[in-house]
């Protein structure tokens, strides 16, 4: 139910409205009553009503002044003004304050309920709009956060020469205002993925442990590893000793419940050396993990994570296309899945692979189509569907343009 606050110094008016009007019919319930604007403000702060029905002329504080003050703290409240004065100046002042409904005394029940119905409609419309805006804000914040992650990860993959990536950092509000930078790499011992809460907790704790002031950014480097890039204004304590790192590790385990191996690179001056610091952290982490695995199974041959290939976001997208080619895929849908703006993904994909997104996807589909044509008894229209096309004529046209012959000709080796 929507909440209504009645503000009127005439008790009989307030009593009459309470009893005569079928508030529930319009989705309202009276939450409180007040005798003047001052009491109305106090009641509004306590009850946060959706609608305030108020007289204009009241002692201590009139209705218009009450509305002026409440607009600053509760701007979404709707109002119905009651007044025994029909002078235009009052209606004009009320309209200037955004009041849509103005009812003259003595109150006509039908007129008042008409205003009430319209007020209920306006309130619901505002609430629905605010709900949509909240969803958009939430989606936008999540999108921006993951966009920042992807940019930081691509930066660390691409290295210090990635000027195009560095240029975008400031646009994403990824600032490094201080002179000292430090790279860190973390992996949970159970090799589970890092949640957003664990990432945020790690950054908050690290900023509390590092010398003030500092700022840190976390990003998922791969399925199991977390990267953190820190920017400090003051040197690490104890000439770069590990006391701060031990404190961070203990807090991470005790307060977040995360038991992780942590590799750190050297604290360096300037963004140009941040990548090398992070790569050193990653190498240290990989060495720790390798030693840990070797100690579990003595003498067993363990893969060296330090020599494992690093996969960029484009590698992940290529792998996704390789396994999902049969689905309806577009640049926009894949960009949304990987939380990248399509306008950024398109040139990045071409730069990393030497071909466009569509060219790569088409090539993957055509290779699979050739395989199905030669190795199965499927009809062309069936293969068309298997490789992600709905229209068999369009598929045949693309196949002929790509392969140099029609699907049936290729199938029979002509």
SEROTI-647998 format. One line per field, with one value per residue (C-alpha): residue number from 1; residue in three letters; x, y, z. Coordinates in steps of 0.5 Angstrom, whole numbers. Layout:
SEROTI-647998
i <- c(NUM|...) .
aa <- c(ALA|...) .
east <- c(X|...) .
north <- c(Y|...) .
up <- c(Z|...) .
//
This chain:
SEROTI-647998
i <- c(1|2|3|4|5|6|7|8|9|10|11|12|13|14|15|16|17|18|19|20|21|22|23|24|25|26|27|28|29|30|31|32|33|34|35|36|37|38|39|40|41|42|43|44|45|46|47|48|49|50|51|52|53|54|55|56|57|58|59|60|61|62|63|64|65|66|67|68|69|70|71|72|73|74|75|76|77|78|79|80|81|82|83|84|85|86|87|88|89|90|91|92|93|94|95|96|97|98|99|100|101|102|103|104|105|106|107|108|109|110|111|112|113|114|115|116|117|118|119|120|121|122|123|124|125|126|127|128|129|130|131|132|133|134|135|136|137|138|139|140|141|142|143|144|145|146|147|148|149|150|151|152|153|154|155|156|157|158|159|160|161|162|163|164|165|166|167|168|169|170|171|172|173|174|175|176|177|178|179|180|181|182|183|184|185|186|187|188|189|190|191|192|193|194|195|196|197|198|199|200|201|202|203|204|205|206|207|208|209|210|211|212|213|214|215|216|217|218|219|220|221|222|223|224|225|226|227|228|229|230|231|232|233|234|235|236|237|238|239|240|241|242|243|244|245|246|247|248|249|250|251|252|253|254|255|256|257|258|259|260|261|262|263|264|265|266|267|268|269|270|271|272|273|274|275|276|277|278|279|280|281|282|283|284|285|286|287|288|289|290|291|292|293|294|295|296|297|298|299|300|301|302|303|304|305|306|307|308|309|310|311|312|313|314|315|316|317|318|319|320|321|322|323|324|325|326|327|328|329|330|331|332|333|334|335|336|337|338|339|340|341|342|343|344|345|346|347|348|349|350|351|352|353|354|355|356|357|358|359|360|361|362|363|364|365|366|367|368|369|370|371|372|373|374|375|376|377|378|379|380|381|382|383|384|385|386|387|388|389|390|391|392|393|394|395|396|397|398|399|400|401|402|403|404|405|406|407|408|409|410|411|412|413|414) .
aa <- c(UNK|UNK|UNK|UNK|UNK|UNK|UNK|UNK|UNK|UNK|UNK|UNK|UNK|UNK|UNK|UNK|UNK|UNK|UNK|UNK|UNK|UNK|UNK|UNK|UNK|UNK|UNK|UNK|UNK|UNK|UNK|UNK|UNK|UNK|UNK|UNK|UNK|UNK|UNK|UNK|UNK|UNK|UNK|UNK|UNK|UNK|UNK|UNK|UNK|UNK|UNK|UNK|UNK|UNK|UNK|UNK|UNK|UNK|UNK|UNK|UNK|UNK|UNK|UNK|UNK|UNK|UNK|UNK|UNK|UNK|UNK|UNK|UNK|UNK|UNK|UNK|UNK|UNK|UNK|UNK|UNK|UNK|UNK|UNK|UNK|UNK|UNK|UNK|UNK|UNK|UNK|UNK|UNK|UNK|UNK|UNK|UNK|UNK|UNK|UNK|UNK|UNK|UNK|UNK|UNK|UNK|UNK|UNK|UNK|UNK|UNK|UNK|UNK|UNK|UNK|UNK|UNK|UNK|UNK|UNK|UNK|UNK|UNK|UNK|UNK|UNK|UNK|UNK|UNK|UNK|UNK|UNK|UNK|UNK|UNK|UNK|UNK|UNK|UNK|UNK|UNK|UNK|UNK|UNK|UNK|UNK|UNK|UNK|UNK|UNK|UNK|UNK|UNK|UNK|UNK|UNK|UNK|UNK|UNK|UNK|UNK|UNK|UNK|UNK|UNK|UNK|UNK|UNK|UNK|UNK|UNK|UNK|UNK|UNK|UNK|UNK|UNK|UNK|UNK|UNK|UNK|UNK|UNK|UNK|UNK|UNK|UNK|UNK|UNK|UNK|UNK|UNK|UNK|UNK|UNK|UNK|UNK|UNK|UNK|UNK|UNK|UNK|UNK|UNK|UNK|UNK|UNK|UNK|UNK|UNK|UNK|UNK|UNK|UNK|UNK|UNK|UNK|UNK|UNK|UNK|UNK|UNK|UNK|UNK|UNK|UNK|UNK|UNK|UNK|UNK|UNK|UNK|UNK|UNK|UNK|UNK|UNK|UNK|UNK|UNK|UNK|UNK|UNK|UNK|UNK|UNK|UNK|UNK|UNK|UNK|UNK|UNK|UNK|UNK|UNK|UNK|UNK|UNK|UNK|UNK|UNK|UNK|UNK|UNK|UNK|UNK|UNK|UNK|UNK|UNK|UNK|UNK|UNK|UNK|UNK|UNK|UNK|UNK|UNK|UNK|UNK|UNK|UNK|UNK|UNK|UNK|UNK|UNK|UNK|UNK|UNK|UNK|UNK|UNK|UNK|UNK|UNK|UNK|UNK|UNK|UNK|UNK|UNK|UNK|UNK|UNK|UNK|UNK|UNK|UNK|UNK|UNK|UNK|UNK|UNK|UNK|UNK|UNK|UNK|UNK|UNK|UNK|UNK|UNK|UNK|UNK|UNK|UNK|UNK|UNK|UNK|UNK|UNK|UNK|UNK|UNK|UNK|UNK|UNK|UNK|UNK|UNK|UNK|UNK|UNK|UNK|UNK|UNK|UNK|UNK|UNK|UNK|UNK|UNK|UNK|UNK|UNK|UNK|UNK|UNK|UNK|UNK|UNK|UNK|UNK|UNK|UNK|UNK|UNK|UNK|UNK|UNK|UNK|UNK|UNK|UNK|UNK|UNK|UNK|UNK|UNK|UNK|UNK|UNK|UNK|UNK|UNK|UNK|UNK|UNK|UNK|UNK|UNK|UNK|UNK|UNK|UNK|UNK|UNK|UNK|UNK|UNK|UNK|UNK|UNK|UNK|UNK|UNK|UNK|UNK|UNK|UNK|UNK|UNK) .
east <- c(0|2|3|-1|1|-5|-3|-9|-10|-17|-19|-25|-22|-17|-23|-27|-22|-20|-27|-30|-25|-24|-16|-15|-19|-14|-8|-7|-7|-6|0|0|-3|0|-3|2|8|13|10|9|16|18|12|15|22|19|14|17|10|9|3|2|-5|-4|-7|-4|-6|-3|0|7|9|4|4|8|14|13|13|20|23|21|23|30|30|24|24|19|13|7|2|-5|-6|-12|-14|-20|-17|-18|-14|-9|-3|-3|-4|1|6|4|5|12|14|12|5|0|-6|-10|-17|-21|-25|-30|-28|-32|-31|-31|-26|-22|-22|-20|-14|-12|-13|-8|-3|-3|-2|4|7|7|10|15|17|17|21|26|26|28|34|36|37|40|45|47|48|52|56|57|59|64|67|68|71|76|78|79|83|88|88|90|95|99|98|100|106|108|108|100|99|92|90|94|90|83|85|84|77|75|78|83|88|95|97|103|110|111|108|107|105|102|99|95|92|87|90|84|84|77|75|75|69|67|67|73|76|74|76|83|83|81|85|91|90|90|96|100|103|98|96|95|90|90|86|84|83|82|88|86|81|84|89|88|92|93|96|98|100|103|106|111|116|114|116|122|126|121|121|115|112|106|106|105|100|96|96|94|88|86|86|82|77|76|77|82|88|92|99|102|107|110|114|119|116|118|118|113|108|113|116|109|108|115|113|107|111|116|110|107|113|114|107|108|114|111|105|110|114|107|105|112|112|105|107|115|118|112|113|109|108|111|106|111|112|104|102|98|91|88|81|81|84|78|73|76|76|68|67|71|66|59|60|53|49|47|53|54|60|55|52|59|62|56|58|65|63|67|64|63|67|73|72|72|79|82|80|83|89|91|88|90|82|76|71|66|72|74|67|65|72|71|64|66|71|66|61|67|68|61|60|65|65|57|51|47|44|46|40|42|49|47|43|49|54|50|46|38|37|40|41|45|49|50|52|57|60|61|64|69|71|70|64|57|56|54|60|64|61|61|69|67) .
north <- c(0|7|12|18|24|29|36|40|45|44|37|36|37|31|27|28|26|20|17|19|17|10|11|3|3|7|3|8|8|14|13|20|26|33|40|45|45|44|38|35|35|31|26|26|24|19|16|17|18|17|22|29|32|39|45|52|56|54|56|56|54|54|48|52|53|45|43|47|44|37|38|38|31|28|30|24|25|27|33|35|42|44|51|55|61|61|66|65|66|60|56|59|58|51|49|53|47|42|40|38|37|43|42|48|47|45|39|35|28|26|32|29|22|24|27|21|17|21|22|14|13|18|15|8|11|14|8|4|9|9|1|1|6|2|-4|0|3|-4|-7|-1|-1|-9|-8|-2|-6|-12|-7|-5|-12|-14|-7|-9|-16|-14|-9|-14|-19|-14|-11|-4|-2|-3|5|4|0|5|11|8|7|14|14|8|12|7|13|12|18|16|15|8|2|-6|-12|-18|-25|-29|-36|-39|-46|-50|-47|-44|-38|-31|-28|-21|-20|-24|-19|-13|-15|-17|-10|-6|-10|-9|-1|-2|-5|-1|5|11|14|8|5|-2|-5|-12|-17|-24|-26|-33|-38|-38|-33|-26|-20|-14|-7|-2|5|8|15|12|7|0|-1|-4|-3|-7|-12|-18|-16|-12|-18|-23|-18|-18|-26|-27|-22|-25|-32|-29|-24|-27|-34|-34|-38|-36|-36|-29|-27|-20|-16|-11|-4|0|8|9|6|3|-2|-4|-10|-12|-12|-16|-21|-22|-23|-28|-32|-32|-35|-40|-42|-43|-47|-51|-53|-54|-59|-62|-63|-67|-72|-73|-74|-74|-70|-63|-58|-52|-46|-41|-44|-45|-40|-34|-33|-26|-24|-25|-32|-34|-31|-35|-41|-39|-39|-45|-49|-45|-44|-47|-42|-35|-31|-23|-19|-15|-21|-24|-17|-17|-24|-22|-15|-11|-6|-8|-2|-4|-11|-11|-7|-11|-18|-16|-13|-20|-25|-21|-22|-19|-23|-25|-27|-32|-34|-36|-39|-44|-45|-47|-52|-55|-55|-58|-64|-66|-66|-71|-75|-75|-77|-71|-67|-59|-56|-60|-58|-51|-52|-55|-50|-44|-42|-42|-40|-46|-42|-36|-42|-45|-38|-37|-44|-43|-36|-39|-45|-44|-49|-51|-55|-61|-61|-61|-67|-71|-69|-65) .
up <- c(0|-1|5|6|11|12|14|16|22|22|25|22|15|17|20|14|9|14|14|8|2|1|1|0|-7|-10|-6|0|7|12|16|20|21|23|24|21|16|22|24|17|16|22|20|13|16|20|15|9|5|-2|-2|2|3|6|7|5|10|17|23|25|18|12|7|1|6|8|1|-1|5|4|-4|-2|2|-1|-8|-10|-6|-9|-6|-6|-4|0|0|2|-2|-10|-11|-17|-13|-9|-15|-19|-13|-12|-19|-19|-13|-18|-15|-20|-16|-13|-9|-7|0|1|-2|-7|-6|-13|-15|-9|-11|-18|-16|-12|-17|-22|-16|-15|-22|-22|-16|-19|-26|-22|-18|-24|-28|-21|-22|-29|-27|-21|-26|-31|-26|-23|-30|-32|-26|-27|-34|-32|-27|-31|-37|-32|-31|-38|-40|-34|-36|-43|-41|-37|-43|-48|-44|-43|-51|-51|-52|-54|-48|-43|-47|-45|-37|-36|-39|-35|-29|-27|-25|-22|-19|-15|-17|-14|-17|-15|-18|-15|-17|-12|-13|-8|-6|-7|-14|-14|-18|-15|-13|-14|-6|-5|-10|-7|0|-2|-5|1|6|2|1|9|10|5|7|6|1|-4|-9|-12|-17|-18|-24|-26|-30|-31|-29|-22|-21|-19|-21|-17|-19|-13|-14|-7|-5|0|0|3|10|12|6|2|8|8|14|11|6|12|15|9|8|15|14|8|11|17|15|8|9|3|4|-2|-5|-6|-11|-11|-16|-14|-12|-18|-21|-26|-30|-36|-31|-28|-33|-31|-24|-25|-29|-24|-19|-23|-24|-16|-16|-21|-17|-11|-14|-17|-11|-7|-12|-12|-5|-5|-10|-9|-15|-20|-26|-25|-31|-30|-29|-31|-38|-39|-45|-43|-46|-47|-48|-55|-54|-50|-55|-60|-56|-55|-62|-64|-59|-60|-67|-68|-64|-66|-65|-67|-65|-60|-57|-56|-53|-48|-46|-45|-42|-48|-52|-59|-62|-57|-59|-67|-67|-62|-65|-72|-69|-65|-70|-77|-79|-77|-72|-78|-82|-76|-75|-82|-83|-77|-79|-86|-84|-79|-85|-90|-85|-84|-92|-93|-86|-85|-89|-87|-92|-94|-90|-84|-84|-85|-78|-75|-76|-74|-81|-81|-89|-93|-99|-95|-92|-99|-102|-96|-97|-105|-104|-99|-101|-109|-110|-108|-102|-106|-111|-105|-102|-108|-109|-116) .
//
